[in-house]
Amino acid sequence: MTKAKVIPGELRIFLNHIYEFKKGIRNMVLYTMNKEFQEFAVKRLMNQGITYWIQEVGPHKINLYFGHPECIEVICHFIKRPLNCLTPEEDFILGAMLGYDIRQQCKRYCNKKDNINIAV
């Protein structure tokens, strides 16, 4: 009798992100994951010809960005520090590139900037 191999939840989420990217649901993905799965993830992305970039988060975590080459190229140009240190503008751009709701990104941006009174 053969034993079924159990795929950890963290890898199932990663594989689902690849599926969504390949189906055109996303142009780019950012996935924070345990470094123990980095080799598997990189091998999978390379085998499927998907462009990626890795940002170290800490001793046990990485941010894995993958998607269309032009998107990853842009990310490599402006993600030079931890995500919680991004300027409001950089945070807005990253969220837009990840496909986040633009209205929510606008609210988030305005909350990070000085309070601006807008007439309604």
Secondary structure as a PSIPRED ss2 file (coil, helix, strand):
# PSIPRED VFORMAT (PSIPRED V4.0)

   1 M C   1.000  0.000  0.000
   2 T C   1.000  0.000  0.000
   3 K C   1.000  0.000  0.000
   4 A C   1.000  0.000  0.000
   5 K C   1.000  0.000  0.000
   6 V C   1.000  0.000  0.000
   7 I C   1.000  0.000  0.000
   8 P C   1.000  0.000  0.000
   9 G H   0.000  1.000  0.000
  10 E H   0.000  1.000  0.000
  11 L H   0.000  1.000  0.000
  12 R H   0.000  1.000  0.000
  13 I H   0.000  1.000  0.000
  14 F H   0.000  1.000  0.000
  15 L H   0.000  1.000  0.000
  16 N H   0.000  1.000  0.000
  17 H H   0.000  1.000  0.000
  18 I H   0.000  1.000  0.000
  19 Y H   0.000  1.000  0.000
  20 E H   0.000  1.000  0.000
  21 F H   0.000  1.000  0.000
  22 K H   0.000  1.000  0.000
  23 K C   1.000  0.000  0.000
  24 G C   1.000  0.000  0.000
  25 I C   1.000  0.000  0.000
  26 R C   1.000  0.000  0.000
  27 N C   1.000  0.000  0.000
  28 M E   0.000  0.000  1.000
  29 V E   0.000  0.000  1.000
  30 L E   0.000  0.000  1.000
  31 Y E   0.000  0.000  1.000
  32 T E   0.000  0.000  1.000
  33 M E   0.000  0.000  1.000
  34 N E   0.000  0.000  1.000
  35 K H   0.000  1.000  0.000
  36 E H   0.000  1.000  0.000
  37 F H   0.000  1.000  0.000
  38 Q H   0.000  1.000  0.000
  39 E H   0.000  1.000  0.000
  40 F H   0.000  1.000  0.000
  41 A H   0.000  1.000  0.000
  42 V H   0.000  1.000  0.000
  43 K H   0.000  1.000  0.000
  44 R H   0.000  1.000  0.000
  45 L H   0.000  1.000  0.000
  46 M H   0.000  1.000  0.000
  47 N H   0.000  1.000  0.000
  48 Q C   1.000  0.000  0.000
  49 G C   1.000  0.000  0.000
  50 I C   1.000  0.000  0.000
  51 T E   0.000  0.000  1.000
  52 Y E   0.000  0.000  1.000
  53 W E   0.000  0.000  1.000
  54 I E   0.000  0.000  1.000
  55 Q E   0.000  0.000  1.000
  56 E E   0.000  0.000  1.000
  57 V C   1.000  0.000  0.000
  58 G C   1.000  0.000  0.000
  59 P C   1.000  0.000  0.000
  60 H C   1.000  0.000  0.000
  61 K E   0.000  0.000  1.000
  62 I E   0.000  0.000  1.000
  63 N E   0.000  0.000  1.000
  64 L E   0.000  0.000  1.000
  65 Y E   0.000  0.000  1.000
  66 F E   0.000  0.000  1.000
  67 G E   0.000  0.000  1.000
  68 H C   1.000  0.000  0.000
  69 P H   0.000  1.000  0.000
  70 E H   0.000  1.000  0.000
  71 C H   0.000  1.000  0.000
  72 I H   0.000  1.000  0.000
  73 E H   0.000  1.000  0.000
  74 V H   0.000  1.000  0.000
  75 I H   0.000  1.000  0.000
  76 C H   0.000  1.000  0.000
  77 H H   0.000  1.000  0.000
  78 F H   0.000  1.000  0.000
  79 I C   1.000  0.000  0.000
  80 K C   1.000  0.000  0.000
  81 R C   1.000  0.000  0.000
  82 P C   1.000  0.000  0.000
  83 L H   0.000  1.000  0.000
  84 N H   0.000  1.000  0.000
  85 C H   0.000  1.000  0.000
  86 L C   1.000  0.000  0.000
  87 T C   1.000  0.000  0.000
  88 P H   0.000  1.000  0.000
  89 E H   0.000  1.000  0.000
  90 E H   0.000  1.000  0.000
  91 D H   0.000  1.000  0.000
  92 F H   0.000  1.000  0.000
  93 I H   0.000  1.000  0.000
  94 L H   0.000  1.000  0.000
  95 G H   0.000  1.000  0.000
  96 A H   0.000  1.000  0.000
  97 M H   0.000  1.000  0.000
  98 L C   1.000  0.000  0.000
  99 G C   1.000  0.000  0.000
 100 Y C   1.000  0.000  0.000
 101 D C   1.000  0.000  0.000
 102 I H   0.000  1.000  0.000
 103 R H   0.000  1.000  0.000
 104 Q H   0.000  1.000  0.000
 105 Q H   0.000  1.000  0.000
 106 C H   0.000  1.000  0.000
 107 K H   0.000  1.000  0.000
 108 R H   0.000  1.000  0.000
 109 Y H   0.000  1.000  0.000
 110 C H   0.000  1.000  0.000
 111 N H   0.000  1.000  0.000
 112 K H   0.000  1.000  0.000
 113 K C   1.000  0.000  0.000
 114 D C   1.000  0.000  0.000
 115 N C   1.000  0.000  0.000
 116 I C   1.000  0.000  0.000
 117 N C   1.000  0.000  0.000
 118 I C   1.000  0.000  0.000
 119 A C   1.000  0.000  0.000
 120 V C   1.000  0.000  0.000
